[in-house]
Amino acid sequence: MSVGHSLDSRMIMGMNIDLRDESNMNNFVAYVLNCCKEKIREKRLEIVSLLDGDVFYNIDSWPKELRLILWKKPLSDKETCKLILFLVGNGCPPLIAYKWIITSTYWGREKTRKRWEQIRWINLNMERNMHYWFYYDMFHSKHLYLNGDERQL
């Protein structure tokens, strides 16, 4: 069953990082790797204010599991993927989601690089996995595949 708010391939392609954005993200990753704790804290406060009702749903309205993942450090591979799909699937600008995840691992250079590689991999494989990967849709209050089909639990 397909619902009204599906992420068609045009939308999925719009989620992908274009080359300018990837260059910006590479620069952002380099910035994080060389930044002091105080600057990272400021950047995370800026990003969380965007996520908490500015460009996305208020965090208090998120499913509990995803609220916990948002604040967890470090994230597992599965948690990283789940958080990205939830945020991007519900309309959060991808770069905001990616920057939140990158700043969560600033103390570990290898972990930060690994997360950036994982984000790139998820980004590159999103369209191909539209009928496998799913997220919790806040508007419909149910799990949807990226192609918009409802996931039957």
Order of alpha helices (4+ residues) and beta strands (2+ residues): alpha-alpha-alpha-alpha-alpha-alpha-alpha-beta-beta
